[in-house]
Amino acid sequence: MPELPEVETVRRTLESLVIGKEIKDVSIFWPNIIKSPAQPEQFRDALIGQTIHGIGRRGKFLIFYLDDYAMVSHLRMEGKYALQEKDTPYDKHTHVIFSFRDGTELRYRDVRKFGTMHLFSKGEEESQQPLMHLGPEPFSKEFTAEYLSSRLLKTSRKIKPVLLDQSVVVGIGNIYVDEALFRAGIHPERIASSLNEAEIKVLRQEIVDTLSQAVEKGGSTIRTYLNSQGEMGMFQLELYVYGKKGEACKRCGTEVVKLTVGGRGTHICPSCQKLHD
């Protein structure tokens, strides 16, 4: 699933491609993607005549800001947007097409059909599901060491599942949790409340730094992820542990191992990330 850096890369790409375009029509081939309004026809009718003025991001969600509405889009596992000329052929995995008055089309393609789209009156999107219970952005002023400490010290859960909890901090998934924990020297099975203030301060900084560097590199191209122009992110070349099972740790040479933590495949260096009692 694309995480914050990949979704931010998609956001920036789309912003350069579709700002100022007016929607002439919307074709919906897989109605289950539309989660609100209740009827896909209402979604289509509301968007006709609307102009895209901006594209935001909240965690792993894209937000299209139009004249009167905000469309919240989650790519899930393999959702992708692409801008095409209207006569360009499309395949069976293209499920929603936004046709613009200038003859171009923004097409949403999703092999697994897990993606979602919600349409709200502009200004109401943050107070409704799926955005209403999300935690702070990692790059925001709210995501301080003090805030993170207040969340970690109250729980007996392991640190990795806590960091994957989008109500604690948004946008971090499996790849970047593994990388941030490695950089901070923290084992993913540590009980969150066992971390001391110094460790939490380092962890918070490594989360921010890891995500910042990933955004600069355009995200990580893992499996089939590409951005909206079909380009590969390059942060996978900077990864320390994720997907490196059996390889030598870049820091100490110990073999990277793969565990299961909270039901998720998890990569660590046993020497750099020791499990304390």
Order of alpha helices (4+ residues) and beta strands (2+ residues): alpha-beta-beta-alpha-beta-beta-beta-beta-beta-beta-beta-alpha-alpha-alpha-alpha-beta-beta
